[in-house]
């Protein structure tokens, strides 16, 4: 059994809403909008800080994307990782994604990464700043590893 990322008594945030973003747990119901978001932005995402290996995103069929979203939802339920979809508050479309998983690097207690669609590139830094504050104020991590913008 994989250890949970957060203490058993920690209440995992159900999301976050601001004027610029809505963050909610990623689920298969986001499949089509999520797929449209990342498939339109592969090169942009690969150049985003925190995605240095160039292996993701990789082209895949919509059904495989749905299976990937289901895996993220299972991780969330098991408290082993937390993936939030980033939505446009007005339109409700997926404009990005946020991942919080265990860090494999010494000195860090969580690995955090996020991306936004290429046509929303100007929102990358505001999302980073929002998530950085949210992690400090609402999560139990002492040293998250989140690539600076």
ZADO-886502 format. One record per atom (N, C-alpha, C): residue in one letter; residue number from 1; x, z, y; atom name. Coordinates in pm, 1 decimal. Each point is the difference from the previous one (the first is absolute). Example, Ala and Ser with C-alpha at 12.3 -4.5 7.8 and 13.67 -1.06 7.14 Angstrom:
2
+--------+------+----------+----------+----------+-------+
: midren : mivo :        u :        w :        v : tivex :
+--------+------+----------+----------+----------+-------+
:      a :    1 :   1319.0 :    780.0 :   -569.0 :     N :
:      a :    1 :    -89.0 :      0.0 :    119.0 :    CA :
:      a :    1 :     90.0 :      0.0 :    120.0 :     C :
:      s :    2 :    -35.0 :    -72.0 :    105.0 :     N :
:      s :    2 :     82.0 :      6.0 :    119.0 :    CA :
:      s :    2 :    -77.0 :     73.0 :    109.0 :     C :
+--------+------+----------+----------+----------+-------+
//
This chain:
149
+--------+------+----------+----------+----------+-------+
: midren : mivo :        u :        w :        v : tivex :
+--------+------+----------+----------+----------+-------+
:      x :    1 :     85.2 :      0.0 :   -119.4 :     N :
:      x :    1 :    -85.2 :      0.0 :    119.4 :    CA :
:      x :    1 :     89.0 :      0.0 :    124.7 :     C :
:      x :    2 :    -32.2 :    -84.8 :     94.8 :     N :
:      x :    2 :     74.3 :     -9.6 :    124.0 :    CA :
:      x :    2 :    -39.9 :    113.9 :     92.5 :     C :
:      x :    3 :    100.8 :     58.4 :     64.1 :     N :
:      x :    3 :    -27.2 :    109.0 :     94.1 :    CA :
:      x :    3 :    -73.9 :    -54.2 :    122.2 :     C :
:      x :    4 :    -84.3 :     84.4 :     55.3 :     N :
:      x :    4 :    -71.9 :    -40.4 :    120.7 :    CA :
:      x :    4 :     96.6 :     -0.4 :    117.7 :     C :
:      x :    5 :    -32.8 :    -78.6 :     99.5 :     N :
:      x :    5 :     83.2 :    -13.9 :    119.1 :    CA :
:      x :    5 :    -22.9 :    113.6 :     98.9 :     C :
:      x :    6 :   -116.0 :     60.7 :     -7.4 :     N :
:      x :    6 :    -35.7 :    107.7 :     92.3 :    CA :
:      x :    6 :    -40.8 :    123.6 :    -79.9 :     C :
:      x :    7 :      8.7 :    118.4 :     60.3 :     N :
:      x :    7 :    -40.4 :    122.2 :    -71.0 :    CA :
:      x :    7 :   -146.9 :     -5.3 :    -42.6 :     C :
:      x :    8 :    -34.3 :     69.9 :   -107.9 :     N :
:      x :    8 :   -138.0 :     -2.1 :    -51.5 :    CA :
:      x :    8 :   -104.3 :     46.5 :    101.0 :     C :
:      x :    9 :     38.3 :     90.8 :     90.0 :     N :
:      x :    9 :    -96.7 :     52.2 :     96.5 :    CA :
:      x :    9 :     -5.3 :    -81.7 :    130.1 :     C :
:      x :   10 :     79.5 :   -105.8 :      8.7 :     N :
:      x :   10 :     -0.4 :    -83.0 :    120.4 :    CA :
:      x :   10 :   -120.9 :    -91.8 :      0.7 :     C :
:      x :   11 :    -74.1 :      1.0 :    108.7 :     N :
:      x :   11 :   -115.3 :    -88.7 :     14.4 :    CA :
:      x :   11 :     46.8 :   -133.4 :     57.2 :     C :
:      x :   12 :     -0.2 :   -101.9 :    -83.3 :     N :
:      x :   12 :     48.5 :   -132.3 :     39.6 :    CA :
:      x :   12 :    -93.9 :    -58.3 :    105.4 :     C :
:      x :   13 :     56.7 :    -46.6 :    112.2 :     N :
:      x :   13 :    -85.0 :    -59.4 :    103.0 :    CA :
:      x :   13 :    -78.1 :   -119.7 :    -53.6 :     C :
:      x :   14 :   -126.0 :     -3.4 :     33.0 :     N :
:      x :   14 :    -86.9 :   -109.1 :    -42.8 :    CA :
:      x :   14 :     15.2 :   -124.1 :     84.6 :     C :
:      x :   15 :     80.6 :      9.0 :    103.7 :     N :
:      x :   15 :     23.4 :   -114.3 :     85.7 :    CA :
:      x :   15 :     25.8 :     43.8 :    142.1 :     C :
:      x :   16 :     -2.2 :    -97.2 :     88.7 :     N :
:      x :   16 :     29.8 :     23.5 :    140.5 :    CA :
:      x :   16 :    -65.3 :   -111.3 :     80.4 :     C :
:      x :   17 :    -54.5 :     35.1 :    114.7 :     N :
:      x :   17 :    -63.8 :    -99.6 :     86.3 :    CA :
:      x :   17 :     50.7 :     17.9 :    143.0 :     C :
:      x :   18 :     42.9 :   -112.6 :     59.2 :     N :
:      x :   18 :     38.6 :     -2.7 :    141.0 :    CA :
:      x :   18 :    -64.9 :   -123.8 :     62.7 :     C :
:      x :   19 :     26.0 :    -23.0 :    127.0 :     N :
:      x :   19 :    -51.9 :   -120.0 :     65.6 :    CA :
:      x :   19 :     62.3 :   -126.6 :    -57.4 :     C :
:      x :   20 :    123.8 :     10.6 :    -54.5 :     N :
:      x :   20 :     70.6 :   -117.8 :    -50.1 :    CA :
:      x :   20 :    -10.6 :    -20.7 :   -151.3 :     C :
:      x :   21 :    -19.4 :    110.8 :    -73.3 :     N :
:      x :   21 :      7.5 :     -8.1 :   -145.5 :    CA :
:      x :   21 :   -102.3 :     89.9 :    -67.9 :     C :
:      x :   22 :    -39.6 :    -43.5 :   -118.2 :     N :
:      x :   22 :    -71.1 :     86.1 :    -93.9 :    CA :
:      x :   22 :     83.6 :     -2.6 :   -127.6 :     C :
:      x :   23 :     41.0 :    117.0 :    -45.6 :     N :
:      x :   23 :     70.3 :     12.0 :   -126.9 :    CA :
:      x :   23 :    -94.9 :     65.0 :    -98.6 :     C :
:      x :   24 :    -18.2 :    -64.4 :   -114.4 :     N :
:      x :   24 :    -82.8 :     58.2 :   -105.3 :    CA :
:      x :   24 :     64.0 :    -31.0 :   -134.4 :     C :
:      x :   25 :    -24.1 :     82.7 :   -100.2 :     N :
:      x :   25 :     61.4 :    -24.1 :   -129.8 :    CA :
:      x :   25 :    -28.3 :   -142.3 :    -49.5 :     C :
:      x :   26 :    105.6 :    -66.6 :    -44.2 :     N :
:      x :   26 :    -11.5 :   -135.6 :    -52.5 :    CA :
:      x :   26 :    -78.4 :      2.1 :   -130.2 :     C :
:      x :   27 :    -88.2 :    -95.8 :    -15.6 :     N :
:      x :   27 :    -86.7 :     -5.4 :   -116.4 :    CA :
:      x :   27 :    -26.9 :   -147.1 :    -33.4 :     C :
:      x :   28 :    -49.3 :    -25.3 :   -119.1 :     N :
:      x :   28 :    -27.4 :   -138.2 :    -40.1 :    CA :
:      x :   28 :   -104.0 :    -68.0 :     88.8 :     C :
:      x :   29 :    -81.0 :     75.4 :     68.0 :     N :
:      x :   29 :    -98.5 :    -62.7 :     89.3 :    CA :
:      x :   29 :     67.4 :    -72.0 :    117.4 :     C :
:      x :   30 :    128.7 :     31.4 :     24.8 :     N :
:      x :   30 :     76.5 :    -66.8 :    105.5 :    CA :
:      x :   30 :     69.2 :   -126.5 :    -49.9 :     C :
:      x :   31 :    -21.1 :    -36.4 :   -125.0 :     N :
:      x :   31 :     81.6 :   -103.5 :    -64.0 :    CA :
:      x :   31 :      8.1 :   -131.0 :     78.6 :     C :
:      x :   32 :   -112.7 :    -59.0 :     32.8 :     N :
:      x :   32 :      4.8 :   -131.0 :     65.7 :    CA :
:      x :   32 :     65.5 :      6.3 :    136.9 :     C :
:      x :   33 :    -33.7 :    100.4 :     78.7 :     N :
:      x :   33 :     58.4 :     12.5 :    133.9 :    CA :
:      x :   33 :    148.0 :     37.5 :     -8.1 :     C :
:      x :   34 :     36.4 :     86.4 :    -94.6 :     N :
:      x :   34 :    140.8 :     35.2 :    -20.2 :    CA :
:      x :   34 :     79.9 :   -123.2 :    -40.3 :     C :
:      x :   35 :    -53.1 :    -74.4 :    -94.2 :     N :
:      x :   35 :     66.2 :   -121.2 :    -49.6 :    CA :
:      x :   35 :     21.3 :    -99.6 :    114.0 :     C :
:      x :   36 :   -102.4 :    -21.1 :     80.1 :     N :
:      x :   36 :     11.0 :    -91.4 :    113.9 :    CA :
:      x :   36 :    105.2 :     48.1 :     99.2 :     C :
:      x :   37 :      7.4 :    132.4 :     19.8 :     N :
:      x :   37 :     95.2 :     55.3 :     96.9 :    CA :
:      x :   37 :    144.2 :    -24.5 :    -43.3 :     C :
:      x :   38 :     34.3 :     38.7 :   -121.9 :     N :
:      x :   38 :    141.9 :    -12.2 :    -37.4 :    CA :
:      x :   38 :     39.7 :   -141.5 :    -36.1 :     C :
:      x :   39 :    -91.2 :    -80.1 :    -57.7 :     N :
:      x :   39 :     38.5 :   -136.4 :    -35.1 :    CA :
:      x :   39 :     22.9 :    -86.4 :    123.5 :     C :
:      x :   40 :    -60.3 :     37.9 :    110.9 :     N :
:      x :   40 :     22.1 :    -74.7 :    125.0 :    CA :
:      x :   40 :    125.6 :     46.5 :     72.2 :     C :
:      x :   41 :     67.8 :    101.1 :    -56.3 :     N :
:      x :   41 :    109.4 :     65.0 :     74.2 :    CA :
:      x :   41 :    122.4 :     32.3 :    -85.8 :     C :
:      x :   42 :     22.6 :    -73.0 :   -107.3 :     N :
:      x :   42 :    106.5 :     34.1 :    -94.6 :    CA :
:      x :   42 :    135.9 :      9.4 :     68.7 :     C :
:      x :   43 :     40.7 :   -100.7 :     72.1 :     N :
:      x :   43 :    132.8 :      3.4 :     63.4 :    CA :
:      x :   43 :      8.3 :    110.1 :    105.1 :     C :
:      x :   44 :   -106.8 :     20.0 :     73.4 :     N :
:      x :   44 :     -2.6 :    107.1 :    101.3 :    CA :
:      x :   44 :     17.1 :    137.0 :    -65.5 :     C :
:      x :   45 :    -70.6 :     24.6 :   -108.1 :     N :
:      x :   45 :     10.3 :    128.9 :    -69.0 :    CA :
:      x :   45 :    140.9 :     19.4 :    -54.1 :     C :
:      x :   46 :     58.4 :   -103.1 :    -58.4 :     N :
:      x :   46 :    134.8 :     10.5 :    -55.4 :    CA :
:      x :   46 :    103.8 :     33.2 :    106.5 :     C :
:      x :   47 :    -30.3 :    -28.9 :    125.2 :     N :
:      x :   47 :     91.9 :     30.7 :    109.7 :    CA :
:      x :   47 :    -31.2 :    133.7 :     66.6 :     C :
:      x :   48 :   -104.5 :     66.5 :    -44.9 :     N :
:      x :   48 :    -40.1 :    129.1 :     56.9 :    CA :
:      x :   48 :     94.2 :    109.3 :    -49.7 :     C :
:      x :   49 :     46.0 :     89.1 :     88.1 :     N :
:      x :   49 :     83.6 :    111.5 :    -46.2 :    CA :
:      x :   49 :    -68.1 :     74.6 :   -114.6 :     C :
:      x :   50 :     77.5 :     30.3 :   -103.7 :     N :
:      x :   50 :    -53.4 :     68.2 :   -116.8 :    CA :
:      x :   50 :    -31.5 :    -93.7 :   -115.5 :     C :
:      x :   51 :     11.0 :   -130.1 :     21.8 :     N :
:      x :   51 :    -21.8 :    -99.6 :   -105.4 :    CA :
:      x :   51 :    124.7 :    -88.3 :    -11.4 :     C :
:      x :   52 :    115.4 :     62.2 :    -24.5 :     N :
:      x :   52 :    126.0 :    -74.1 :     10.5 :    CA :
:      x :   52 :     35.8 :    -87.4 :   -119.4 :     C :
:      x :   53 :    -65.1 :     20.3 :   -114.7 :     N :
:      x :   53 :     45.5 :    -72.0 :   -118.5 :    CA :
:      x :   53 :    -54.5 :   -142.0 :    -10.3 :     C :
:      x :   54 :   -101.9 :    -32.8 :     77.0 :     N :
:      x :   54 :    -55.0 :   -134.3 :     -2.3 :    CA :
:      x :   54 :    -77.9 :    -34.5 :   -125.7 :     C :
:      x :   55 :    -23.6 :     99.6 :    -87.7 :     N :
:      x :   55 :    -73.0 :    -25.6 :   -124.0 :    CA :
:      x :   55 :   -151.1 :     12.7 :     17.0 :     C :
:      x :   56 :    -43.6 :     68.8 :    101.1 :     N :
:      x :   56 :   -142.4 :     16.1 :     23.4 :    CA :
:      x :   56 :    -28.1 :    -31.6 :    145.3 :     C :
:      x :   57 :   -106.5 :    -62.6 :     29.3 :     N :
:      x :   57 :   -102.2 :    -44.5 :    -94.4 :    CA :
:      x :   57 :     40.9 :   -127.4 :    -72.4 :     C :
:      x :   58 :    -52.0 :    -12.5 :   -119.7 :     N :
:      x :   58 :     20.8 :   -121.1 :    -78.8 :    CA :
:      x :   58 :   -135.9 :    -61.9 :    -27.0 :     C :
:      x :   59 :     -6.0 :   -132.1 :      1.3 :     N :
:      x :   59 :   -129.0 :    -64.7 :    -26.7 :    CA :
:      x :   59 :    -57.8 :     45.1 :   -133.9 :     C :
:      x :   60 :   -129.4 :     24.0 :      0.3 :     N :
:      x :   60 :    -71.8 :     39.2 :   -121.2 :    CA :
:      x :   60 :   -146.5 :    -38.3 :     17.1 :     C :
:      x :   61 :    -70.7 :    -15.1 :   -110.0 :     N :
:      x :   61 :   -143.1 :    -31.0 :     11.0 :    CA :
:      x :   61 :    -80.4 :    120.8 :     49.4 :     C :
:      x :   62 :   -116.0 :    -28.3 :     51.1 :     N :
:      x :   62 :    -88.4 :    104.0 :     53.3 :    CA :
:      x :   62 :    -29.6 :    108.0 :   -103.8 :     C :
:      x :   63 :    -18.8 :    -38.3 :   -125.7 :     N :
:      x :   63 :    -29.4 :     98.4 :   -105.6 :    CA :
:      x :   63 :    117.2 :     96.3 :    -20.6 :     C :
:      x :   64 :    121.9 :    -48.9 :      9.0 :     N :
:      x :   64 :    116.4 :     89.4 :    -13.6 :    CA :
:      x :   64 :     10.2 :     93.9 :    120.6 :     C :
:      x :   65 :    -34.9 :    -51.0 :    116.2 :     N :
:      x :   65 :     -0.9 :     86.1 :    118.5 :    CA :
:      x :   65 :   -100.6 :    112.6 :    -18.4 :     C :
:      x :   66 :   -116.7 :    -32.1 :    -55.6 :     N :
:      x :   66 :   -101.4 :    102.5 :    -24.5 :    CA :
:      x :   66 :     52.8 :    106.4 :    -96.2 :     C :
:      x :   67 :     72.2 :    -41.6 :   -102.8 :     N :
:      x :   67 :     59.4 :     95.4 :    -94.4 :    CA :
:      x :   67 :    103.2 :     87.9 :     70.6 :     C :
:      x :   68 :     76.2 :    -58.0 :     92.4 :     N :
:      x :   68 :     98.3 :     76.2 :     76.8 :    CA :
:      x :   68 :    -70.0 :    103.3 :     88.2 :     C :
:      x :   69 :   -109.2 :    -39.3 :     64.6 :     N :
:      x :   69 :    -75.8 :     93.9 :     81.8 :    CA :
:      x :   69 :    -57.8 :    112.2 :    -85.5 :     C :
:      x :   70 :    -46.7 :    -33.0 :   -119.4 :     N :
:      x :   70 :    -52.2 :    102.4 :    -91.1 :    CA :
:      x :   70 :    109.9 :     98.5 :    -38.7 :     C :
:      x :   71 :    122.1 :    -50.2 :    -21.1 :     N :
:      x :   71 :    112.9 :     88.9 :    -31.6 :    CA :
:      x :   71 :     26.8 :     95.2 :    116.3 :     C :
:      x :   72 :     -0.3 :    -52.5 :    122.5 :     N :
:      x :   72 :     21.1 :     86.5 :    116.6 :    CA :
:      x :   72 :   -110.4 :    105.4 :     10.4 :     C :
:      x :   73 :   -123.0 :    -38.3 :    -29.3 :     N :
:      x :   73 :   -111.6 :     95.7 :      4.6 :    CA :
:      x :   73 :     17.7 :    108.6 :   -106.9 :     C :
:      x :   74 :     47.1 :    -38.5 :   -117.9 :     N :
:      x :   74 :     27.1 :    100.0 :   -105.8 :    CA :
:      x :   74 :    111.6 :     95.6 :     43.2 :     C :
:      x :   75 :    104.7 :    -54.2 :     62.1 :     N :
:      x :   75 :    108.9 :     85.1 :     50.2 :    CA :
:      x :   75 :    -54.2 :    100.6 :    101.4 :     C :
:      x :   76 :    -88.3 :    -47.2 :     87.2 :     N :
:      x :   76 :    -59.2 :     87.1 :    102.1 :    CA :
:      x :   76 :    -77.8 :    112.4 :    -67.8 :     C :
:      x :   77 :    -83.1 :    -35.7 :    -95.9 :     N :
:      x :   77 :    -81.3 :     99.8 :    -69.9 :    CA :
:      x :   77 :     87.4 :    100.1 :    -75.8 :     C :
:      x :   78 :    111.6 :    -47.6 :    -54.2 :     N :
:      x :   78 :     91.1 :     87.0 :    -74.3 :    CA :
:      x :   78 :     95.6 :     75.8 :     91.5 :     C :
:      x :   79 :     -2.8 :    -33.2 :    129.9 :     N :
:      x :   79 :     85.3 :     65.3 :    100.4 :    CA :
:      x :   79 :    148.2 :    -30.1 :    -21.0 :     C :
:      x :   80 :     30.5 :   -115.5 :    -59.3 :     N :
:      x :   80 :    138.8 :    -39.3 :    -22.5 :    CA :
:      x :   80 :     48.5 :    -99.9 :    103.9 :     C :
:      x :   81 :    -89.3 :    -53.0 :     79.6 :     N :
:      x :   81 :     30.9 :    -93.1 :    107.4 :    CA :
:      x :   81 :   -126.6 :    -25.2 :     78.9 :     C :
:      x :   82 :     18.8 :    -35.2 :    126.1 :     N :
:      x :   82 :   -116.0 :    -15.8 :     87.6 :    CA :
:      x :   82 :     12.9 :   -130.8 :     77.4 :     C :
:      x :   83 :    -93.7 :    -90.1 :    -23.4 :     N :
:      x :   83 :     -0.8 :   -127.8 :     69.9 :    CA :
:      x :   83 :   -127.6 :     -7.5 :     82.3 :     C :
:      x :   84 :     19.9 :    -31.3 :    126.7 :     N :
:      x :   84 :   -112.6 :    -14.1 :     92.5 :    CA :
:      x :   84 :     -3.4 :   -143.4 :     49.8 :     C :
:      x :   85 :   -119.1 :    -57.5 :      3.3 :     N :
:      x :   85 :    -16.0 :   -128.5 :     64.5 :    CA :
:      x :   85 :    -10.1 :     26.0 :    150.3 :     C :
:      x :   86 :     50.5 :    -93.2 :     77.9 :     N :
:      x :   86 :     -5.9 :      9.7 :    145.4 :    CA :
:      x :   86 :   -100.7 :   -104.7 :     45.7 :     C :
:      x :   87 :   -106.1 :     47.0 :     61.4 :     N :
:      x :   87 :   -109.8 :    -87.3 :     40.8 :    CA :
:      x :   87 :     -8.0 :    -12.4 :    151.4 :     C :
:      x :   88 :    -48.5 :   -113.6 :     43.8 :     N :
:      x :   88 :    -32.8 :    -19.6 :    140.5 :    CA :
:      x :   88 :   -127.7 :     79.1 :     25.5 :     C :
:      x :   89 :     -0.7 :     93.6 :     98.0 :     N :
:      x :   89 :   -119.3 :     83.2 :     18.5 :    CA :
:      x :   89 :   -123.6 :    -78.1 :     44.0 :     C :
:      x :   90 :     18.4 :   -112.4 :     66.6 :     N :
:      x :   90 :   -115.4 :    -76.9 :     46.1 :    CA :
:      x :   90 :    -54.3 :    -91.6 :   -108.9 :     C :
:      x :   91 :     87.2 :    -77.1 :    -63.0 :     N :
:      x :   91 :    -43.5 :   -100.8 :    -97.2 :    CA :
:      x :   91 :     -6.6 :     53.3 :   -143.6 :     C :
:      x :   92 :     76.2 :    105.0 :    -28.8 :     N :
:      x :   92 :      2.9 :     54.3 :   -135.3 :    CA :
:      x :   92 :     89.6 :    -76.9 :    -95.4 :     C :
:      x :   93 :     72.0 :   -100.2 :     50.0 :     N :
:      x :   93 :     89.9 :    -79.2 :    -83.5 :    CA :
:      x :   93 :    128.7 :     76.0 :    -28.8 :     C :
:      x :   94 :     58.0 :    -26.2 :   -116.4 :     N :
:      x :   94 :    130.3 :     56.8 :    -33.1 :    CA :
:      x :   94 :    105.0 :    -66.2 :     88.5 :     C :
:      x :   95 :     75.8 :     83.9 :     70.3 :     N :
:      x :   95 :    108.4 :    -52.5 :     83.2 :    CA :
:      x :   95 :    135.8 :     52.2 :    -46.0 :     C :
:      x :   96 :      1.4 :     84.7 :   -103.2 :     N :
:      x :   96 :    126.7 :     50.7 :    -49.8 :    CA :
:      x :   96 :    -20.4 :    101.1 :   -110.5 :     C :
:      x :   97 :    109.9 :     67.3 :    -33.5 :     N :
:      x :   97 :     -4.8 :     97.5 :   -107.6 :    CA :
:      x :   97 :    107.6 :    106.1 :     22.4 :     C :
:      x :   98 :    -26.5 :    120.3 :    -49.2 :     N :
:      x :   98 :     91.3 :    113.2 :      9.1 :    CA :
:      x :   98 :     16.3 :     57.6 :   -139.5 :     C :
:      x :   99 :    125.3 :     22.1 :    -40.9 :     N :
:      x :   99 :     31.9 :     54.6 :   -131.9 :    CA :
:      x :   99 :     77.4 :    130.0 :     16.2 :     C :
:      x :  100 :    -38.5 :    102.9 :    -72.7 :     N :
:      x :  100 :     70.8 :    127.8 :     -2.3 :    CA :
:      x :  100 :     24.4 :     33.0 :   -147.0 :     C :
:      x :  101 :    124.8 :     -7.1 :    -40.7 :     N :
:      x :  101 :     37.5 :     21.6 :   -140.0 :    CA :
:      x :  101 :    122.6 :     90.7 :     -6.3 :     C :
:      x :  102 :     33.1 :     51.3 :   -118.3 :     N :
:      x :  102 :    120.0 :     82.7 :    -11.9 :    CA :
:      x :  102 :    125.0 :    -79.7 :     38.6 :     C :
:      x :  103 :     92.9 :     67.2 :     62.7 :     N :
:      x :  103 :    124.4 :    -65.2 :     38.7 :    CA :
:      x :  103 :    101.4 :      8.6 :   -112.9 :     C :
:      x :  104 :     74.3 :   -105.4 :    -17.2 :     N :
:      x :  104 :    109.8 :      0.8 :    -95.7 :    CA :
:      x :  104 :    132.9 :     30.7 :     65.8 :     C :
:      x :  105 :     -2.4 :     25.9 :    130.3 :     N :
:      x :  105 :    122.6 :     28.4 :     73.7 :    CA :
:      x :  105 :     16.5 :    149.5 :     21.3 :     C :
:      x :  106 :    121.4 :     47.4 :    -21.1 :     N :
:      x :  106 :     29.9 :    141.8 :     21.3 :    CA :
:      x :  106 :    -31.0 :     40.3 :    143.3 :     C :
:      x :  107 :    -56.8 :    119.0 :     14.7 :     N :
:      x :  107 :    -28.7 :     54.7 :    132.2 :    CA :
:      x :  107 :   -136.8 :    -36.8 :     54.9 :     C :
:      x :  108 :    -73.7 :    -84.8 :    -69.2 :     N :
:      x :  108 :   -132.1 :    -41.5 :     47.4 :    CA :
:      x :  108 :   -105.2 :     40.9 :   -102.7 :     C :
:      x :  109 :   -115.5 :     42.7 :     48.5 :     N :
:      x :  109 :   -106.5 :     42.3 :    -91.3 :    CA :
:      x :  109 :   -113.6 :   -100.7 :    -12.3 :     C :
:      x :  110 :      3.9 :   -106.5 :     77.2 :     N :
:      x :  110 :    -99.4 :   -106.3 :    -11.4 :    CA :
:      x :  110 :     59.5 :   -129.5 :     54.2 :     C :
:      x :  111 :    -36.3 :   -110.2 :    -63.7 :     N :
:      x :  111 :     36.7 :   -131.7 :     51.6 :    CA :
:      x :  111 :   -125.5 :    -59.8 :     61.2 :     C :
:      x :  112 :     10.5 :    -38.7 :    124.9 :     N :
:      x :  112 :   -114.5 :    -50.9 :     74.3 :    CA :
:      x :  112 :     32.2 :   -140.8 :     47.6 :     C :
:      x :  113 :    -93.5 :    -90.3 :    -16.5 :     N :
:      x :  113 :     17.1 :   -134.9 :     52.7 :    CA :
:      x :  113 :   -135.9 :    -50.6 :     47.6 :     C :
:      x :  114 :      5.6 :    -92.2 :     92.7 :     N :
:      x :  114 :   -122.7 :    -59.4 :     52.1 :    CA :
:      x :  114 :     28.0 :   -141.9 :     46.1 :     C :
:      x :  115 :   -104.1 :    -78.8 :      2.7 :     N :
:      x :  115 :      9.3 :   -135.3 :     52.5 :    CA :
:      x :  115 :   -130.2 :    -34.8 :     70.5 :     C :
:      x :  116 :      8.6 :    -98.5 :     86.5 :     N :
:      x :  116 :   -117.4 :    -58.0 :     64.3 :    CA :
:      x :  116 :      6.8 :   -151.0 :    -16.8 :     C :
:      x :  117 :   -114.4 :    -65.0 :     10.5 :     N :
:      x :  117 :     -5.1 :   -145.8 :     -9.2 :    CA :
:      x :  117 :     86.7 :    -63.1 :    108.4 :     C :
:      x :  118 :     48.8 :   -119.6 :    -26.7 :     N :
:      x :  118 :     83.3 :    -72.1 :     96.3 :    CA :
:      x :  118 :    -72.1 :    -20.1 :    132.8 :     C :
:      x :  119 :   -130.6 :    -28.0 :     -4.8 :     N :
:      x :  119 :    -73.1 :    -22.7 :    125.2 :    CA :
:      x :  119 :    -31.3 :    130.0 :     73.8 :     C :
:      x :  120 :     39.8 :    113.0 :    -57.8 :     N :
:      x :  120 :    -16.3 :    130.9 :     63.9 :    CA :
:      x :  120 :    136.3 :     68.9 :     14.3 :     C :
:      x :  121 :    107.4 :    -78.9 :      4.8 :     N :
:      x :  121 :    136.6 :     54.0 :      2.9 :    CA :
:      x :  121 :     20.9 :    100.7 :    112.9 :     C :
:      x :  122 :    -66.7 :    -17.0 :    110.5 :     N :
:      x :  122 :     15.8 :     93.6 :    112.7 :    CA :
:      x :  122 :    -49.8 :    140.2 :    -34.1 :     C :
:      x :  123 :    -74.7 :     15.0 :   -108.1 :     N :
:      x :  123 :    -52.1 :    130.7 :    -39.7 :    CA :
:      x :  123 :     93.6 :     75.7 :    -94.5 :     C :
:      x :  124 :    109.8 :    -62.8 :    -41.0 :     N :
:      x :  124 :     90.5 :     64.9 :    -94.5 :    CA :
:      x :  124 :     57.1 :    130.5 :     56.6 :     C :
:      x :  125 :     52.7 :     -4.4 :    120.5 :     N :
:      x :  125 :     59.3 :    121.7 :     57.9 :    CA :
:      x :  125 :   -106.6 :    105.6 :     29.7 :     C :
:      x :  126 :   -115.0 :    -35.0 :     58.7 :     N :
:      x :  126 :   -103.0 :    102.3 :     19.1 :    CA :
:      x :  126 :    -46.5 :     64.1 :   -131.8 :     C :
:      x :  127 :     -8.5 :    -78.9 :   -108.3 :     N :
:      x :  127 :    -36.8 :     56.2 :   -129.1 :    CA :
:      x :  127 :    109.3 :     96.1 :    -48.0 :     C :
:      x :  128 :    124.8 :    -40.8 :     11.6 :     N :
:      x :  128 :    112.7 :     85.6 :    -37.8 :    CA :
:      x :  128 :     -5.5 :    133.6 :     76.9 :     C :
:      x :  129 :    -21.5 :     -7.3 :    129.7 :     N :
:      x :  129 :     -5.0 :    122.1 :     82.0 :    CA :
:      x :  129 :   -117.3 :     89.0 :    -39.9 :     C :
:      x :  130 :   -115.3 :    -59.5 :    -24.2 :     N :
:      x :  130 :   -117.3 :     75.8 :    -42.4 :    CA :
:      x :  130 :     26.0 :     68.9 :   -134.3 :     C :
:      x :  131 :     51.3 :    -74.7 :    -96.0 :     N :
:      x :  131 :     24.2 :     55.2 :   -132.9 :    CA :
:      x :  131 :    106.6 :    108.8 :      4.9 :     C :
:      x :  132 :    103.1 :    -19.7 :     80.0 :     N :
:      x :  132 :    105.3 :    101.9 :     13.3 :    CA :
:      x :  132 :    -59.4 :    131.9 :     50.1 :     C :
:      x :  133 :    -86.4 :     -6.9 :    100.3 :     N :
:      x :  133 :    -66.5 :    121.7 :     50.8 :    CA :
:      x :  133 :    -91.5 :     60.1 :   -105.7 :     C :
:      x :  134 :    -76.3 :    -83.7 :    -67.7 :     N :
:      x :  134 :    -93.6 :     44.4 :   -103.3 :    CA :
:      x :  134 :     73.4 :     70.1 :   -113.2 :     C :
:      x :  135 :    111.5 :    -56.1 :    -41.9 :     N :
:      x :  135 :     79.6 :     63.0 :   -105.8 :    CA :
:      x :  135 :     47.8 :    138.2 :     43.6 :     C :
:      x :  136 :     45.4 :     11.9 :    124.5 :     N :
:      x :  136 :     51.0 :    127.8 :     51.2 :    CA :
:      x :  136 :   -111.3 :    103.5 :     16.0 :     C :
:      x :  137 :   -117.6 :    -44.8 :     42.0 :     N :
:      x :  137 :   -108.6 :     93.2 :     31.5 :    CA :
:      x :  137 :    -92.0 :     32.0 :   -118.4 :     C :
:      x :  138 :    -15.1 :    -93.1 :    -94.0 :     N :
:      x :  138 :   -104.6 :     15.0 :   -100.4 :    CA :
:      x :  138 :     46.7 :     -3.7 :   -144.7 :     C :
:      x :  139 :    127.7 :    -18.8 :    -23.0 :     N :
:      x :  139 :     53.7 :    -10.7 :   -136.2 :    CA :
:      x :  139 :    105.7 :    106.8 :    -22.4 :     C :
:      x :  140 :     28.6 :     36.5 :   -125.1 :     N :
:      x :  140 :     94.3 :    108.4 :    -27.7 :    CA :
:      x :  140 :    146.7 :    -43.9 :    -11.6 :     C :
:      x :  141 :     31.0 :   -124.8 :     35.0 :     N :
:      x :  141 :    136.8 :    -48.7 :    -18.2 :    CA :
:      x :  141 :     93.9 :     55.8 :    107.1 :     C :
:      x :  142 :    118.0 :     39.7 :    -45.1 :     N :
:      x :  142 :    102.6 :     47.0 :     94.0 :    CA :
:      x :  142 :     86.2 :   -115.9 :     48.8 :     C :
:      x :  143 :     25.4 :    -97.7 :    -90.1 :     N :
:      x :  143 :     88.8 :   -109.3 :     36.2 :    CA :
:      x :  143 :    -48.0 :   -131.8 :    -62.2 :     C :
:      x :  144 :   -100.1 :    -64.0 :     62.4 :     N :
:      x :  144 :    -43.4 :   -129.2 :    -52.2 :    CA :
:      x :  144 :    101.5 :   -108.5 :     37.1 :     C :
:      x :  145 :     15.9 :    -95.8 :    -86.4 :     N :
:      x :  145 :     88.7 :   -113.7 :     20.3 :    CA :
:      x :  145 :    -86.1 :   -118.0 :     43.4 :     C :
:      x :  146 :     -0.8 :    -27.9 :    130.6 :     N :
:      x :  146 :    -86.1 :   -104.4 :     56.7 :    CA :
:      x :  146 :     87.4 :    -82.6 :     93.3 :     C :
:      x :  147 :     23.5 :   -124.1 :    -35.0 :     N :
:      x :  147 :     90.5 :    -86.9 :     76.7 :    CA :
:      x :  147 :    -43.6 :     -9.5 :    145.3 :     C :
:      x :  148 :     90.7 :     34.3 :     88.6 :     N :
:      x :  148 :    -28.7 :      3.2 :    143.9 :    CA :
:      x :  148 :    -29.7 :   -139.9 :     53.6 :     C :
:      x :  149 :    -77.2 :     -0.8 :    106.2 :     N :
:      x :  149 :    -31.2 :   -125.5 :     70.4 :    CA :
:      x :  149 :     75.5 :     -1.8 :    131.0 :     C :
+--------+------+----------+----------+----------+-------+
//
